[in-house]
Amino acid sequence: PHRPRSSATISSRYSKKLVKVGPSFILSERRDSFGIFVRDCVTSFLSRESALPLPFKTEVLDLIGPLLTHAGAAAVNKATAAQYLAPLRTSIRNIIVYNFPTLSTDYAEQSATYGQYVDALNALLSALSSSCSLAFLEELFPILRETE
């Protein structure tokens, strides 16, 4: 049976397909407006107000890597890159604050919620790793602390 898809799901998949065509082509300096469009879609999907479930937000995190790569390539200077990245930084911070537990032990290890958290954390780390950017490393500090 065919399940109807939400407009957010369709927009996310469309954005991903466009970016997969070739981030270096679509998110090039000559297409800054598209890069800003994709960034704005991502930030709206990841926003605190979106009330979208964490598994959906995990899918959207796949777009962070190409956006970080685009920011580095398209930025005229560090101030331009910082301005472009500010909404993404806020979105990442919101996911960590509002969708991640204070401690991973707050969720039972075998629970679906714990699995969703681990998937989202892996997607976030993968996106940051693929971009070769340290732009959001500071945002991860609250979840990367060590305890005894």
The 8 nearest C-alpha neighbors of each residue, nearest first, counted from 0:
[[1, 2, 3, 4, 5, 8, 9, 6],
 [0, 2, 3, 4, 5, 9, 8, 6],
 [3, 1, 4, 0, 5, 8, 9, 6],
 [4, 2, 1, 5, 6, 0, 8, 9],
 [5, 3, 8, 2, 6, 9, 7, 1],
 [4, 6, 8, 7, 9, 3, 10, 2],
 [5, 7, 9, 8, 10, 4, 11, 3],
 [6, 8, 10, 5, 9, 11, 44, 4],
 [9, 7, 11, 5, 6, 10, 12, 4],
 [8, 10, 6, 12, 11, 7, 13, 5],
 [11, 9, 13, 7, 8, 12, 6, 14],
 [10, 12, 8, 14, 9, 13, 7, 15],
 [11, 13, 15, 9, 14, 10, 16, 8],
 [12, 14, 10, 16, 15, 11, 9, 17],
 [15, 13, 17, 11, 12, 16, 10, 18],
 [16, 14, 12, 18, 17, 13, 19, 11],
 [17, 15, 19, 13, 18, 14, 12, 20],
 [16, 18, 14, 20, 15, 19, 13, 21],
 [17, 19, 22, 15, 20, 16, 21, 14],
 [20, 18, 21, 16, 17, 15, 22, 14],
 [21, 19, 17, 18, 16, 22, 25, 24],
 [20, 22, 19, 24, 23, 18, 25, 17],
 [21, 23, 18, 26, 25, 24, 65, 19],
 [22, 24, 21, 27, 26, 25, 69, 65],
 [25, 23, 21, 27, 22, 26, 20, 30],
 [26, 24, 22, 27, 23, 21, 30, 18],
 [25, 27, 34, 22, 23, 24, 69, 30],
 [28, 26, 24, 30, 29, 23, 25, 31],
 [27, 29, 73, 30, 31, 26, 72, 69],
 [30, 28, 27, 31, 26, 32, 25, 73],
 [31, 29, 27, 28, 32, 33, 26, 25],
 [32, 30, 34, 33, 28, 29, 35, 26],
 [31, 33, 35, 34, 30, 36, 29, 37],
 [34, 32, 36, 35, 31, 30, 37, 26],
 [35, 33, 31, 26, 37, 36, 32, 38],
 [34, 36, 38, 32, 33, 37, 39, 31],
 [35, 37, 33, 39, 34, 38, 32, 40],
 [38, 36, 40, 34, 39, 35, 41, 33],
 [39, 37, 35, 41, 36, 40, 34, 42],
 [38, 40, 42, 36, 41, 37, 35, 43],
 [41, 39, 37, 43, 38, 42, 44, 36],
 [42, 40, 38, 44, 39, 43, 45, 37],
 [41, 43, 39, 45, 44, 40, 90, 46],
 [42, 44, 46, 40, 45, 41, 39, 49],
 [45, 43, 41, 42, 46, 49, 40, 56],
 [46, 44, 42, 43, 90, 56, 41, 47],
 [47, 45, 43, 48, 49, 90, 44, 42],
 [46, 48, 49, 93, 50, 45, 97, 94],
 [47, 49, 46, 50, 43, 45, 51, 44],
 [48, 50, 51, 46, 47, 44, 43, 45],
 [51, 49, 48, 52, 47, 46, 44, 45],
 [50, 52, 49, 55, 53, 56, 44, 45],
 [53, 51, 55, 54, 50, 56, 57, 49],
 [52, 54, 56, 55, 57, 51, 115, 98],
 [55, 53, 57, 56, 52, 115, 58, 119],
 [56, 54, 58, 57, 53, 52, 59, 51],
 [55, 57, 53, 59, 58, 54, 45, 60],
 [58, 56, 119, 54, 60, 55, 59, 53],
 [59, 57, 55, 56, 60, 61, 54, 122],
 [58, 60, 56, 61, 57, 62, 11, 41],
 [59, 61, 57, 62, 63, 58, 123, 122],
 [62, 60, 59, 63, 58, 126, 122, 64],
 [61, 63, 60, 64, 65, 59, 66, 15],
 [62, 64, 66, 60, 61, 126, 65, 67],
 [65, 63, 126, 130, 67, 66, 62, 129],
 [66, 64, 68, 67, 63, 62, 69, 22],
 [67, 65, 69, 63, 68, 64, 70, 62],
 [68, 66, 70, 64, 69, 65, 130, 63],
 [67, 69, 65, 71, 130, 66, 70, 64],
 [70, 68, 66, 72, 67, 71, 26, 73],
 [71, 69, 67, 73, 68, 80, 72, 74],
 [70, 72, 68, 69, 74, 73, 67, 80],
 [73, 71, 69, 70, 74, 68, 28, 27],
 [74, 72, 28, 70, 71, 69, 75, 27],
 [75, 73, 80, 76, 79, 71, 70, 72],
 [74, 76, 79, 73, 77, 80, 78, 72],
 [77, 75, 74, 79, 78, 80, 81, 73],
 [76, 78, 80, 79, 81, 74, 75, 82],
 [77, 79, 81, 80, 76, 82, 74, 75],
 [78, 80, 82, 74, 76, 77, 81, 75],
 [81, 79, 74, 77, 83, 82, 78, 70],
 [82, 80, 78, 84, 79, 83, 85, 77],
 [81, 83, 79, 85, 80, 84, 78, 86],
 [84, 82, 80, 81, 85, 79, 70, 86],
 [83, 85, 81, 87, 82, 86, 80, 88],
 [84, 86, 88, 82, 87, 83, 81, 89],
 [87, 85, 89, 88, 84, 90, 42, 83],
 [88, 86, 90, 84, 89, 85, 42, 91],
 [87, 89, 85, 91, 86, 90, 84, 92],
 [88, 90, 92, 86, 87, 91, 93, 85],
 [91, 89, 87, 93, 92, 88, 45, 42],
 [92, 90, 94, 88, 93, 89, 87, 95],
 [91, 93, 89, 95, 90, 94, 138, 96],
 [94, 92, 90, 96, 95, 91, 97, 47],
 [95, 93, 98, 91, 97, 92, 96, 90],
 [94, 96, 99, 92, 93, 98, 97, 91],
 [95, 97, 93, 94, 98, 92, 99, 100],
 [96, 98, 94, 93, 95, 99, 47, 100],
 [99, 97, 94, 95, 96, 100, 53, 93],
 [100, 98, 95, 97, 96, 116, 101, 94],
 [99, 101, 102, 103, 105, 98, 106, 96],
 [100, 102, 99, 103, 105, 142, 96, 141],
 [103, 101, 100, 104, 105, 142, 106, 99],
 [102, 104, 105, 100, 106, 101, 113, 99],
 [103, 105, 102, 106, 107, 108, 100, 101],
 [104, 106, 103, 102, 100, 107, 101, 113],
 [107, 105, 104, 113, 103, 108, 112, 110],
 [106, 108, 110, 109, 113, 104, 105, 112],
 [109, 107, 110, 113, 106, 104, 114, 111],
 [108, 110, 107, 111, 113, 114, 106, 112],
 [111, 109, 113, 112, 107, 108, 114, 106],
 [110, 112, 114, 113, 115, 109, 108, 116],
 [113, 111, 115, 110, 114, 116, 106, 107],
 [112, 114, 116, 110, 106, 115, 111, 108],
 [115, 113, 111, 117, 116, 112, 118, 110],
 [116, 114, 118, 112, 113, 117, 119, 54],
 [115, 117, 113, 119, 114, 118, 120, 112],
 [116, 118, 120, 114, 119, 115, 121, 113],
 [119, 117, 115, 121, 116, 120, 114, 122],
 [120, 118, 57, 122, 116, 121, 117, 115],
 [119, 121, 117, 123, 122, 118, 116, 124],
 [122, 120, 118, 124, 119, 123, 125, 117],
 [123, 121, 125, 119, 120, 124, 126, 60],
 [122, 124, 120, 126, 125, 121, 60, 119],
 [125, 123, 121, 127, 126, 122, 128, 120],
 [124, 126, 128, 122, 123, 127, 121, 129],
 [127, 125, 64, 123, 129, 128, 124, 63],
 [126, 128, 124, 130, 125, 129, 64, 132],
 [127, 129, 125, 131, 126, 130, 124, 132],
 [130, 128, 126, 131, 127, 64, 125, 132],
 [129, 131, 64, 132, 127, 68, 128, 67],
 [132, 130, 128, 129, 127, 133, 68, 64],
 [133, 131, 130, 134, 127, 67, 128, 68],
 [132, 134, 136, 135, 131, 127, 137, 130],
 [133, 135, 132, 136, 137, 67, 84, 88],
 [136, 134, 138, 137, 133, 88, 139, 127],
 [135, 137, 133, 139, 138, 134, 140, 127],
 [136, 138, 135, 139, 140, 134, 133, 141],
 [137, 139, 135, 136, 140, 92, 91, 141],
 [140, 138, 136, 137, 141, 142, 143, 135],
 [139, 141, 143, 142, 137, 138, 144, 136],
 [142, 140, 139, 143, 144, 138, 95, 101],
 [143, 141, 140, 139, 144, 101, 95, 102],
 [144, 142, 140, 141, 139, 145, 146, 138],
 [143, 145, 142, 141, 140, 146, 139, 102],
 [146, 144, 143, 147, 142, 141, 140, 102],
 [145, 147, 144, 143, 102, 142, 103, 104],
 [146, 145, 144, 102, 143, 104, 103, 142]]
